[in-house]
């Protein structure tokens, strides 16, 4: 799987992610040229429901992460998820929200929806020590498919 | 004469048998495998379940589902802050300074020797 976000110059492979032992969602590895990760207990992009893709905003000593500029996305901009079967699902950004991690909107991100949607998640806001205070979440809706 | 004929016949039979046995042994025909259905993969799988099957607590991926099958708890930690210096930079700087000091000392020794020679 791959992900393209032309407005912020993202073109990255996407790896599958599961659950961590503490039941939080796994995140991609901290490395140079870090990939994005698709939460594999969410629908494949393009299927009905909220497909969830995560990426780092920064990756420690490696600098910027793959979702470094996610907060710059604006309503109407395009996101393309390339699938392993050679097709692609095209999404349009509905909204970009920055929310405190302490008030993470679980229902809005993972709750059922009656159409194919996409959630892109990274960290943002001010840092407290080594941690970011907020999450940046992009909400997008399927606008087309590419064969 | 009869003895000679019998001996020749026995020799011929022995030769036929001797040539026939290796021919079977060298032919890796798949027939014996097909003739032994008890060793089918299904039987083996039933007797020796794979580690994947043992992970009954792990929910299936939702790639074919119409929603999130397992909702994670908490917020994702998707930002590793820039790590503090691990000391490598300090070590490199110290090494460079030591090399410069050694070079300077060598330069001074050569200069003093030349001055003494004059």
HADDOCK unambig.tbl for C-alpha pairs under 7 A between the chains (distance, minus, plus):
assign (segid A and resid 19 and name CA) (segid B and resid 72 and name CA) 6.98 0.50 0.50
assign (segid A and resid 23 and name CA) (segid B and resid 72 and name CA) 5.66 0.50 0.50
assign (segid A and resid 23 and name CA) (segid B and resid 73 and name CA) 5.77 0.50 0.50
assign (segid A and resid 24 and name CA) (segid B and resid 72 and name CA) 4.96 0.50 0.50
assign (segid A and resid 24 and name CA) (segid B and resid 73 and name CA) 4.91 0.50 0.50
assign (segid A and resid 24 and name CA) (segid B and resid 74 and name CA) 5.91 0.50 0.50
assign (segid A and resid 24 and name CA) (segid B and resid 76 and name CA) 6.77 0.50 0.50
assign (segid A and resid 25 and name CA) (segid B and resid 72 and name CA) 5.49 0.50 0.50
assign (segid A and resid 25 and name CA) (segid B and resid 76 and name CA) 6.07 0.50 0.50
assign (segid A and resid 27 and name CA) (segid B and resid 78 and name CA) 6.38 0.50 0.50
assign (segid A and resid 40 and name CA) (segid B and resid 61 and name CA) 5.28 0.50 0.50
assign (segid A and resid 40 and name CA) (segid B and resid 62 and name CA) 6.10 0.50 0.50
assign (segid A and resid 40 and name CA) (segid B and resid 63 and name CA) 6.58 0.50 0.50
assign (segid A and resid 41 and name CA) (segid B and resid 61 and name CA) 4.66 0.50 0.50
assign (segid A and resid 41 and name CA) (segid B and resid 62 and name CA) 4.37 0.50 0.50
assign (segid A and resid 41 and name CA) (segid B and resid 63 and name CA) 6.91 0.50 0.50
assign (segid A and resid 41 and name CA) (segid B and resid 68 and name CA) 5.62 0.50 0.50
assign (segid A and resid 41 and name CA) (segid B and resid 69 and name CA) 5.49 0.50 0.50
assign (segid A and resid 41 and name CA) (segid B and resid 70 and name CA) 5.88 0.50 0.50
assign (segid A and resid 42 and name CA) (segid B and resid 62 and name CA) 5.04 0.50 0.50
assign (segid A and resid 42 and name CA) (segid B and resid 63 and name CA) 6.39 0.50 0.50
assign (segid A and resid 42 and name CA) (segid B and resid 67 and name CA) 6.04 0.50 0.50
assign (segid A and resid 42 and name CA) (segid B and resid 68 and name CA) 4.30 0.50 0.50
assign (segid A and resid 42 and name CA) (segid B and resid 69 and name CA) 6.56 0.50 0.50
assign (segid A and resid 43 and name CA) (segid B and resid 62 and name CA) 5.17 0.50 0.50
assign (segid A and resid 43 and name CA) (segid B and resid 63 and name CA) 4.49 0.50 0.50
assign (segid A and resid 43 and name CA) (segid B and resid 64 and name CA) 6.42 0.50 0.50
assign (segid A and resid 43 and name CA) (segid B and resid 65 and name CA) 5.85 0.50 0.50
assign (segid A and resid 43 and name CA) (segid B and resid 66 and name CA) 6.12 0.50 0.50
assign (segid A and resid 43 and name CA) (segid B and resid 67 and name CA) 5.80 0.50 0.50
assign (segid A and resid 43 and name CA) (segid B and resid 68 and name CA) 6.48 0.50 0.50
assign (segid A and resid 44 and name CA) (segid B and resid 63 and name CA) 4.67 0.50 0.50
assign (segid A and resid 47 and name CA) (segid B and resid 66 and name CA) 6.57 0.50 0.50
assign (segid A and resid 48 and name CA) (segid B and resid 66 and name CA) 4.92 0.50 0.50
assign (segid A and resid 48 and name CA) (segid B and resid 67 and name CA) 6.80 0.50 0.50
assign (segid A and resid 49 and name CA) (segid B and resid 66 and name CA) 5.17 0.50 0.50
assign (segid A and resid 49 and name CA) (segid B and resid 67 and name CA) 4.53 0.50 0.50
assign (segid A and resid 50 and name CA) (segid B and resid 67 and name CA) 6.35 0.50 0.50
assign (segid A and resid 55 and name CA) (segid B and resid 78 and name CA) 6.07 0.50 0.50
assign (segid A and resid 56 and name CA) (segid B and resid 78 and name CA) 4.43 0.50 0.50
assign (segid A and resid 56 and name CA) (segid B and resid 79 and name CA) 4.95 0.50 0.50
assign (segid A and resid 57 and name CA) (segid B and resid 78 and name CA) 6.44 0.50 0.50
assign (segid A and resid 57 and name CA) (segid B and resid 79 and name CA) 5.10 0.50 0.50
assign (segid A and resid 58 and name CA) (segid B and resid 79 and name CA) 5.10 0.50 0.50
assign (segid A and resid 58 and name CA) (segid B and resid 80 and name CA) 5.52 0.50 0.50
assign (segid A and resid 58 and name CA) (segid B and resid 81 and name CA) 6.23 0.50 0.50
assign (segid A and resid 59 and name CA) (segid B and resid 79 and name CA) 6.38 0.50 0.50
assign (segid A and resid 59 and name CA) (segid B and resid 80 and name CA) 4.87 0.50 0.50
assign (segid A and resid 59 and name CA) (segid B and resid 81 and name CA) 6.62 0.50 0.50
assign (segid A and resid 59 and name CA) (segid B and resid 82 and name CA) 6.97 0.50 0.50
assign (segid A and resid 60 and name CA) (segid B and resid 80 and name CA) 4.88 0.50 0.50
assign (segid A and resid 60 and name CA) (segid B and resid 81 and name CA) 4.86 0.50 0.50
assign (segid A and resid 60 and name CA) (segid B and resid 82 and name CA) 3.86 0.50 0.50
assign (segid A and resid 60 and name CA) (segid B and resid 83 and name CA) 5.08 0.50 0.50
assign (segid A and resid 61 and name CA) (segid B and resid 82 and name CA) 5.07 0.50 0.50
assign (segid A and resid 61 and name CA) (segid B and resid 83 and name CA) 5.36 0.50 0.50
assign (segid A and resid 63 and name CA) (segid B and resid 82 and name CA) 6.82 0.50 0.50
assign (segid A and resid 101 and name CA) (segid B and resid 75 and name CA) 5.54 0.50 0.50
assign (segid A and resid 104 and name CA) (segid B and resid 74 and name CA) 6.92 0.50 0.50
assign (segid A and resid 104 and name CA) (segid B and resid 75 and name CA) 5.73 0.50 0.50
assign (segid A and resid 110 and name CA) (segid B and resid 68 and name CA) 6.12 0.50 0.50
assign (segid A and resid 110 and name CA) (segid B and resid 71 and name CA) 6.46 0.50 0.50
assign (segid A and resid 112 and name CA) (segid B and resid 67 and name CA) 5.71 0.50 0.50
assign (segid A and resid 122 and name CA) (segid B and resid 78 and name CA) 5.15 0.50 0.50
assign (segid A and resid 123 and name CA) (segid B and resid 77 and name CA) 6.83 0.50 0.50
assign (segid A and resid 123 and name CA) (segid B and resid 78 and name CA) 5.21 0.50 0.50
assign (segid A and resid 123 and name CA) (segid B and resid 79 and name CA) 5.38 0.50 0.50
assign (segid A and resid 130 and name CA) (segid B and resid 80 and name CA) 7.00 0.50 0.50
assign (segid A and resid 130 and name CA) (segid B and resid 81 and name CA) 5.13 0.50 0.50
assign (segid A and resid 131 and name CA) (segid B and resid 81 and name CA) 6.49 0.50 0.50
assign (segid A and resid 132 and name CA) (segid B and resid 79 and name CA) 6.66 0.50 0.50
